[in-house]
Amino acid sequence: MTRASVIFLTYNQEKFVSEALRAALEQDFDDYEIIIADDGSTDATSEIISRLVDTHARRHLVRFLPKEPNMGLVRNWNRAIAAARGEVLVVMAGDDISSADRLAVTFQIFKDNPEVMVVMSQVSIINESGDEIVAEWELQRRADSIHRASADSFGLDFWYGAPTLGACGSYRRVLSTAFSPIDAAKAEDEVFIYRGFLLGSLAYTPKNLVKWRWHGRNLSMGAWSEVDAPATTLATVAKFYQGRAEYCEQFRKDSQQAYDQGLLTADRLESERAKIRKYEAALRLGFLTISPTAKWVPWLAAAGRFLLSHSLTWRAWRHVVISGIKFSLPITQKVRHFSPARPTSPNQKT
């Protein structure tokens, strides 16, 4: 079996795809393949890929999946991993740039830690022109770490303090083969991270393995723009909470499937269901707390669901009281609490 499969996903990235694909082709690693899945690009992305691959010394590593009409990120991901043969799946987007040692470092972590199902790393952020705007996304993470699931959670603390940035994600192939294709989420990253915690643990390395590009077409947090209109900013952030809540249905399906295959005990399944309920309730309450158009009646209903999901503990009451205060703030004050802020760094460019 091939050691690693690079899952190279593209969509209308003609400005960036050549640099991104060269980084994938020129890894300091020998036993790997590159699965290129273009999601029906309408610009020159596919043509640029073909020209580069045709003339590159490592073109034998590449499998360019047949071009299909635009199907969306998840369906494109599903078909790419279905074609993969590697022990680990390393995600590379057509606009980001992986370091030359990314595969080597990632594979070694998996090799040294059999229980690890997911690997994350430090990343830097670059702009459309390739200039570094943030040197370190994970400012507080300075050392290697292993993150494992716990028996309980509170509110948004669903990931056990682990990093969850899909731009640097790598996964064991079993997270693909042991579960059905994703059908209830809009992206792959949190789904595969959740599956990783169901079956094992997540490892983080402080080595910077990815330059994550922020530009106008990002599907992730890089698309958040700081705007002058507070209501628009709040609506954008609220939509992010709403989108995360929609993933909970996929989490429920995956935990049930893991149980049905004997990978989880009945007690673990019940604890997972409880954690998902808490997370979903926290996200729904967060959405209404942030939304500039939310009304008191639906907010109170969401607060009630949050309290019930957390068994009416004092900590849950405290969370609801604080959320209520934030909900009642004028929009101009509320935006100060919730507007998306980029991380600062000693090397951040201004």
VEXZAVEX-514578 format. One record per atom (N, C-alpha, C): residue in one letter; x, y, z. Coordinates in steps of 0.001 Angstrom, whole numbers, plus 500000, padded with zeros to 6 digits. Each point is the difference from the previous one (the first is absolute). Last residue first. Layout:
residues N
AXYZ/...
end
This chain:
residues 350
T501821544677508824/T498901500945500040/T500013500832498747/K501893494835501964/K500202501183499186/K498793500906500064/Q502149496284503642/Q498875500349499126/Q500283501307499269/N502658497442503389/N500469500180498631/N498879500395499040/P499288499160504698/P501141500901499965/P500478500309498584/S494860498825500729/S501260499276500056/S501139500997499992/T494077499217500369/T501181500844499877/T501247499162500167/P494864498664498023/P500960499915501079/P501167500937499765/R495056501158498196/R501138499182499626/R500987499946501169/A494611500674500377/A501295500682500072/A501096499051499583/P494250500763499719/P501140499106499784/P501301500777499991/S495599501434502886/S500562500190498661/S501233499138499847/F497214500403504118/F499883498869499075/F500630500206498628/H499809503195503848/H500203498691500620/H500144498885498973/R499038504482498716/R501329499994500616/R500322498649500634/V495722500963498125/V500977499664498973/V501417499978500565/K496237501384502665/K500072498556499808/K501103499618499017/Q498896504550500770/Q500799499433501086/Q500176498492499822/T497374502345496882/T501332500614499951/T500906499494501120/I495378498655499777/I500834499389498965/I501411500564499995/P497338499989504615/P499820500633498687/P500981499412498996/L498615496863504102/L500832501158499683/L499581500641498676/S498229495862502048/S499264501250500200/S500813501243499675/F501841495514499788/F498884500083499061/F499302501357500074/K503385498948503131/K500558500302498688/K498894500165498957/I498730498640504278/I500536501363500067/I500544500418498638/G498574495586500475/G498879500922499981/G500438501450500052/S503210496571500443/S499513500077498620/S498844500975499890/I501636499084504284/I500980500787499247/I499559500162498546/V497361497227502698/V499918501389500468/V500959500888499215/V500155495372499205/V498785500594499446/V499869501464500422/H503546497459501802/H500200500202498566/H498797500699499377/R499686498679504503/R500935501124499856/R500217500332498521/W497463496196501050/W499267501229500306/W500894501232499812/A502044495820499562/A499114500252498866/A499190501278500221/R502697498483503490/R500844500484498916/R499166500320498773/W497979497992503727/W500265501418500249/W500847500591498887/T496879495889498654/T501097500240500931/T500224501502500189/L496647497120497318/L499695501131500883/L501092500272501031/S500174496729496230/S499452499541501283/S499834501113501025/H501312500187495193/H501090500025500982/H499496499744501421/S497008500162496303/S501063499119499490/S501169499913500973/L496439502985500975/L499579498609500131/L501086499039499534/L500731504655499463/L499966499636501417/L499631498530500192/F499855501767495608/F501379499923500492/F500030499552501460/R495838500842498043/R500567498749499485/R501448499824500482/G497858504062501068/G499398498882500720/G500567498663499551/A501295503867497681/A500607499987501330/A499448498849500833/A498071500796495821/A501338499424499841/A500719499929501340/A495819502125499925/A499814498573499719/A501349499303499869/L500005504658500469/L499642499352501254/L499789498496499819/W500776502607496158/W501211499942500822/W499708499288501319/P496438500827497001/P500838498878499592/P501277499900500825/V497215503664501141/V499299498725500171/V500837498818499510/W501558504632499512/W500089499432501334/W499357498616500103/K502065501572495257/K499025500542500942/K500086499242501325/A503571501160495502/A499331499042500887/A499077500710500991/T503123501850496516/T498553500029499762/T499222499061500928/P504903500541499792/P499449501348500218/P498490500073499838/S503271495759501708/S499220500495498862/S499389501371500286/I502440497340503335/I500785500850499110/I499153500667498922/T498114496910503125/T500620501059500797/T500714501006499106/L498148496096498126/L498970500984500317/L500557501143500848/F502939496436498860/F499487500613498768/F499002501108500318/G501622497332503552/G500987500965499519/G499535500723498751/L497359496497501688/L499920501165500881/L500990501070499551/R500163495973497712/R498718500666499717/R499847501245500867/L503756497284500781/L500115500677498710/L498706500751499657/A500085497314503862/A500882501159500174/A500125500790498711/A497615495957499917/A499257500998500769/A500827501266500198/E502070496310497938/E498982500570499123/E499211501089500719/Y503129497593502524/Y500675500822498986/Y498989500691499101/K498410496883503167/K500531501198500666/K500626500950498982/R498528495814498453/R498849500837500400/R500475501301500640/I503261496809498977/I499491500619498776/I498810500901500323/K501793497438503477/K500920501067499621/K499528500728498747/A497579496200501447/A499840501110500943/A500901501171499632/R500403496034497529/R498712500639499723/R499776501199500909/E503765497342500798/E500158500779498773/E498703500719499646/S499964497020503599/S500741501211500354/S500224500882498776/E497935495843499354/E499110500893500736/E500712501286500398/L502529496627497899/L499030500559499064/L499084500989500710/R503016497555502602/R500683501049499237/R499042500643499002/D498413496339502478/D500212501154500880/D500669501149499255/A499443495898497750/A498718500666500178/A500141501232500892/T504339498619497292/T499116499333500943/T498683500765500091/L503259499875495552/L499661500737501211/L499148499114500901/L501515498334495908/L501153500847500289/L499780500864501241/G497052496734497438/G500724499500501162/G501211500821500380/Q496581500794496518/Q501116499172499561/Q500836499460501167/D496267502913500694/D499468498856499256/D501105499055499537/Y501193504123502086/Y499419499055500953/Y499513498739499288/A501537503516497351/A501120499418500737/A499506498972501014/Q496777502467497694/Q500642499034499107/Q501194499333500686/Q497781503464502271/Q499148498823499911/Q500648498931499125/S502140504138500293/S500105499294501280/S499142498736499988/D499785502803496218/D501294499337500106/D500155499243501313/K496078502613499176/K500066498849499086/K501296499228500180/R499483504011502401/R499108498964500512/R500052498744499125/F502372503781498563/F500640499407501173/F499136498879500581/Q498227502554496494/Q501037499091499512/Q500708499320501166/E496879503290501051/E499303498846499437/E501000498983499465/C501565504168501562/C499675499074501079/C499242498775499502/Y501406503984497441/Y500885498842499978/Y499558498937501013/E497934504346499608/E499521499045498999/E500868498743499926/A501155503755502726/A498908499226500590/A499496498930499031/R503243503151498578/R500581498969500862/R498900499120500596/G498677503735497434/G500587498956499173/G500596498871500813/Q498341503828502217/Q498904499221499437/Q500529498844499151/Y503073503116501699/Y499456499165501068/Y498896499097499470/F501721503147497017/F501024498997500291/F499509499054501101/K497405503737498932/K499861498952498982/K501016498892500215/A500274503881502643/A498874499160500410/A499801498839499022/V503177503317498935/V500479499130501073/V498887499058500466/T498843503182496775/T501000499090499444/T500496499025501053/A497084503469501276/A499276498997499218/A500960498971499415/L501823503730502271/L499359499060500918/L499261498898499250/T501921503460497435/T501043499219500658/T499385498951500919/T497109503090498016/T500520499059498996/T501065499104500611/A498273503484502627/A498985498960499800/A500473498957499001/P502721503882500830/P500006499018501088/P499005498861499788/A502636503033496309/A498626499813500460/A499957498918501082/D504073501112497717/D499578501149500795/D498606499806500589/V503369495826499025/V499256500996499250/V499553501110500936/E503486495482499367/E499623501028500952/E499346501140499216/S500040494679498638/S500599501309499746/S499514500982501038/W500519494367498920/W499426501024500868/W500695501323499741/A501325495875497980/A499033500799499247/A499343501071500858/G503107496677501628/G500688501031499254/G499065500889499212/M498623496112502442/M500039501231500770/M500734501109499272/S498352496415496673/S500217499860501429/S500032501343500681/L499825498903495224/L498784499438500566/L500050499999501523/N502497503363496080/N500108498970501010/N498631499525500468/R501303503534496695/R499204498833499657/R500103498885501029/G502371504414500125/G498569500218499872/G499157498779499747/H504632499487502659/H499645500870498878/H498498499968499827/W504495497748502954/W498730500703500172/W499772500912498807/R503185495336501062/R499763501246499274/R498592500536500276/W503996496876502505/W498557500038499777/W499649501347499375/K504407496655500580/K499680501414499839/K498546500058499540/V502718495918502823/V499083500508498975/V499964501521500023/L502570497201503079/L499981499141498820/L499141500536498857/N502765501083504920/N499142500691499043/N500049499251498667/K500672498083505185/K500697500300498748/K499007500626499018/P498888498248504405/P500196501447499849/P500794500376498756/T496539495687500863/T501415500356499965/T500133501504499821/Y496058496094501793/Y500354501329499485/Y501505500164500029/A495851495811500104/A501344500487500321/A500220501357499350/L495610496597501720/L500507500999499056/L501372500467500469/S496968495072500727/S500389501308500511/S500499500895498874/G496422495635500014/G501341500160500549/G500248501404500502/L495812498277498051/L500836498810499877/L501374500137500629/L496653503542500059/L499238498787500273/L500904498774500052/F501786504187498733/F499820499884501448/F499149498784500367/G500636500923495426/G501298499702500610/G499897499845501505/R496258501437497541/R500225498563499818/R501324499578500644/Y499104504568499927/Y499097499305500929/Y500181498490499893/I502344502594496954/I500556500192501340/I499121499282501025/F498486500105495618/F501100499049500146/F500708500164501340/V496496502997499028/V499471498640499962/V501115498993500229/E501035504574499540/E499489499682501327/E499414498596500052/D501718501397495714/D500987500072501069/D499457499606501365/E497759500329495418/E500515498729500499/E500741500093501316/A495610502949497941/A501446499888499834/A500461498732500697/K495415501236499956/K500415500788498850/K501504499971499763/A496223496230502095/A500887501097500398/A500488500688498737/A497495495767500303/A499242500947500819/A500891501117500524/D501385496055497375/D498783500438499313/D499198501030500795/I505042496848499308/I499334501124500679/I498752500400499217/P501768494904499717/P500337501344499522/P499209501076500743/S500765495575502768/S499378500318498710/S500453501385499544/F503196497014503212/F498773500789500037/F499465500206498583/A504110497731500987/A499143499485501072/A498663500720500082/T503548501202496842/T499489498663499699/T499042499460501064/S502165504345500447/S499214499955498770/S499331498651499816/L502902500750503542/L498898500939500237/L499140500165498763/V503998497401499927/V498898499284500630/V498820500923500292/R504282501540498334/R499027499592498982/R498798499282500600/R502792503792502664/R500177498599499622/R498871499594499050/Y501577505135500139/Y499152499016500656/Y500400498583499604/S501151505866500159/S500381498710499425/S499321498910500824/G499847505914499324/G499549498698500459/G500567498830499227/C500245505120499887/C501205499218500302/C499652498573500394/A496615503193498800/A501059500290499031/A501261499181500237/G495994500044502923/G500052499041498906/G501115500229499012/L499515501031505370/L500111500733498745/L500203499040498831/T499426499730505170/T499069499378499046/T500021500711498646/P502699499023505278/P499857500841498809/P499142499285498972/A499315498979505329/A500818499659498840/A499834501018498880/G497749499512504493/G501145500889499906/G500883499761498802/Y495866497605500774/Y500990499641501017/Y501267500846499913/W495674500250497431/W501192499437499363/W501154499771500963/F495631502084500918/F499683498694499414/F501240499275499505/D498172504395502592/D501232499253500243/D499817498550499548/L496568503486500055/L500792499928498772/L501290499224500166/G496554499050503712/G499816501028498991/G500800499756498734/F501566496832503508/F499099501091500359/F499937500986498848/S501227494330501158/S500378501282499414/S499020501051500471/D501961494392500879/D499002501056500108/D500521501255499305/A502503495912500331/A498659499448500179/A498925501068499995/S504612500501497132/S499655499821501409/S498560499527500090/A504225499773496026/A498617500283500392/A499818499798501493/R504823501441498028/R499119498836500047/R498607500418500446/H505146501957497952/H498690500338500547/H499082498784499885/I505607501545499977/I499025498987499621/I498693500341500705/S504825502920498421/S498963499605500955/S499107498927499402/D504861503460499524/D499253498847499516/D498971499606501049/A501417505090500178/A500617498678500167/A499133498926499358/R498888504749500313/R501446500049499766/R500666498633500033/R495135502990499724/R500426498596499884/R501473499947499598/Q497173504011500425/Q500236499415501322/Q500541498580499948/L498838502639496021/L500960500756500801/L500361499318501310/E498159498682495110/E499831499425501340/E501016500632500949/W500121501486495590/W498574499978500282/W499742499505501422/E504389502539497795/E499562498810500729/E498511500103500303/A502172503289497271/A501069498996500035/A499567498704500660/V497310503844497055/V500048499462501362/V501019498866500017/I499624502430496103/I499302500984500819/I499898499553501460/E503068499147495133/E499610499489501305/E499331501112500810/D499968499546494529/D500691500651501114/D499493499430501321/G498372498977495462/G500995499109500571/G500800500616501134/S496115501753497399/S501286500195499320/S501097499093500522/E495597500049501931/E499849499629498588/E501314500092499242/N500759499414505123/N498909500658499280/N499994499570498542/I501567497163504610/I500479500874498935/I498802500623499300/I501466497269504937/I498963500496499101/I500625500943498989/S501736495421503094/S500063501450499843/S498906500408499026/V500387495544503518/V499927500559498654/V500288501496500075/Q500497494928503041/Q500030501450499929/Q499881500423498536/S497911495275500895/S501284500677500158/S499804501505500148/M497460494569500326/M499889501427499708/M501356500658500240/V497595494701499360/V501172500829500272/V499711501422499541/V497223495022501422/V500007501310499347/V501279500728500387/M499113495658501666/M499187499917498798/M500039501280499172/V502959497041504080/V499676501293499411/V499271499805498672/E501894496452502718/E498649500382500384/E499566501321499377/P504454498070499380/P498963499196499339/P498578500415500337/N504844502425499871/N498845500030500905/N498835499241499374/D504245500615497773/D500438499925501395/D498849499888500994/K499197500511495279/K500779498767500206/K500375499815501458/F497836504009498610/F499087498859499945/F500739498698500316/I502629503805499642/I499137500103501184/I499021498835500034/Q502705500413496217/Q500778499544501149/Q499178500067501278/F498184501723495969/F500013498541500002/F500761499457501200/T499924504699499365/T498684499462500321/T500015498481500091/V503926502289498605/V499709500270501408/V498688499346500408/A501186499701495452/A500954499266500829/A499703500178501483/L497466502463496811/L499672498576499975/L500916499207500927/R500890504672499542/R498709499733500618/R499666498509500038/D503966502749498338/D500100498877500933/D498653499608500601/A500593503701496911/A500565498827499338/A500071498778500910/S496137503740500708/S501458499966500078/S500513498695499397/S495339502259498357/S500562499113501013/S501520500057499973/I495763503435498466/I501335499505499661/I500533499158501149/D494829501770497683/D500945500006501114/D501336499407499562/D496073500207497179/D500473501364500215/D500967500110501173/G497656495940498444/G500632500574498822/G500452501430500147/A499771496201504041/A499095500798499181/A500772500658498862/M500688495381503127/M500669501175499451/M499018500717499088/V500329495683503969/V499199500964499245/V500869501158499537/V500831494619501179/V500526501328500313/V499292501010499111/L499583494614501973/L499460500960499042/L500442501391500428/V501958494589500749/V499519501252500581/V499561500921498873/E501251495693498866/E499706499725501401/E499470501242500704/G499299499462494600/G501009500193501022/G499545499634501398/R497683500171495544/R500530498706500392/R500993500101501150/A495436502859497395/A501304499994500673/A500410498595500428/A495737501560497947/A501043499586499054/A501355499815500664/A496220501566502399/A499619498676499518/A501056499455499037/I500306504412501649/I500498499018500958/I499598498578499610/A498528503547497212/A501462499983500056/A500503498941500968/R495341500883499567/R500512499247498844/R501518499925500023/N497860502464503440/N499611498592500053/N500566499206498832/W500572504726500080/W500844499308500985/W499684498506500032/N497224502681497418/N501312499932499366/N500990499275500905/R495780500891501699/R499921498932498989/R501329499860499261/V499714503494503166/V499893498689500633/V499942498874498980/L500163504680498551/L501206499514500669/L499882498572500494/G497103501548495726/G500159500430501375/G501156499305500671/M498556499698495296/M499222499144500896/M500078500438501450/N500910501447494342/N500169500402501393/N499055499218500911/P501345497544495535/P499349501286500325/P500158500297501481/E503838496992498121/E498554499883500150/E499401501399500158/K504875497204498312/K499321501247500337/K498500499780499990/P503678496127501188/P499246500604498889/P499252501244500443/L504449498751502651/L498672499420499837/L499242500701498873/F505270499225500769/F499093501139499818/F498621499427499726/R504806498304502279/R498782499506499372/R499006501159499982/V505750499406500728/V498727500715499923/V498906499157499361/L504862499074500602/L499331499967501301/L498544500447499916/H503168500096496317/H499495498643500242/H499277499872501338/R502336503994498492/R498629499896499493/R499406498612500233/R504417502378501131/R499232499119500886/R498551499837499529/A503145502826497726/A500699498715500142/A499224499011500864/H497599503921496996/H500705499833501268/H500603498601500117/T497067501988496459/T501430500303499850/T500814499744501261/D495177499324499652/D500551499387498785/D501508500180499875/V497444502114503529/V500192498569500203/V500692499363498812/L498817504566499696/L501044499790500996/L500300498514500178/R496455501266497141/R501292500411499442/R501133499725500975/S495558499189501475/S500416499051498953/S501359500353499432/I498002502985503126/I500398498737500631/I500547499031498951/I498135503961498438/I501288500271500659/I500520498733500667/E495716499841498108/E501011500076498954/E501390500243500599/S496239500019502877/S500271498654499485/S501101500007498953/T498529504243501788/T500629499135501004/T500385498641499434/A497834504227498058/A501069499209499387/A500675499041500965/D494808501481500656/D501135500809499538/D501062499057499438/T495985498445502037/T499619500670498759/T501091500942499499/S499605495169503251/S500478501380499835/S499578500562498652/G498906495661502686/G499328500671498889/G500414501441499816/D502126497363503460/D498547500039500162/D499331500850498926/D504676496758500533/D499538501356499710/D498478500007499982/A504096496799501990/A498557500018499765/A499574501446499801/I504640496546500326/I499514501345499689/I498520499923499643/I503918497024502748/I498679499887499399/I499485501421499772/I504997497563500820/I499242501251500040/I498697499789499246/E503898496719502850/E499261500300498785/E499274501325500183/Y504646497193502290/Y498705500659500109/Y499380500193498630/D504808498674502245/D498898499061499822/D498650500684500215/D504263502456500404/D499974499233498748/D498707499215499777/F502019504871502365/F499345498747500359/F499814499237498701/D500784504924500954/D501177499189500356/D499521498643500505/Q497266503250496375/Q500158499602501396/Q501270499170500199/E497720502333495985/E501405500080500401/E500199499758501486/L495678500113497697/L500853499139499182/L501430499910500520/A496789502910502040/A499574498613500173/A500922499036499253/A500688504626499490/A500337499616501373/A499606498550500269/R498756501850495902/R501457499781500044/R500431499571501404/L495530501295499416/L500261498668499467/L501496499696499965/A498579504316501408/A499518498989500933/A500332498598499524/E500965503666497180/E500888499994501167/E499591498919500989/S497202500600496265/S501319499550499572/S500961499905501179/V495553501763500565/V500101498545499949/V501368499505499570/F498033504691500548/F500806499398501062/F500374498543499771/K497195502949497143/K501074500877500450/K500999499288500907/E495962497867498327/E501026500151498977/E501170500869500444/Q495763497740502005/Q501178500513500705/Q501172500209499038/N495105497854500049/N500219501382499541/N501163500673500739/Y499425495557501912/Y498811500602499386/Y500308501468499691/T502309494857502142/T500075501294499330/T498630500452499515/L503152496188503308/L498679500475499597/L500097501397499394/F502986495384501442/F500217501347499472/F498699500493499387/I502195496163503376/I498678500293499453/I500028501466499595/V503899496071500822/V499695501419500061/V498647500201499330/S502129495518502358/S499256500542498868/S499764501478500254/A503690495886501897/A499189501211500150/A499305500356498698/R502477495812500639/R500019500569501340/R499043501175500151/T499253495709496697/T500680501292499995/T499930500613501392/M499751494668499375/M499164501200500000/M500871501250500000/
end
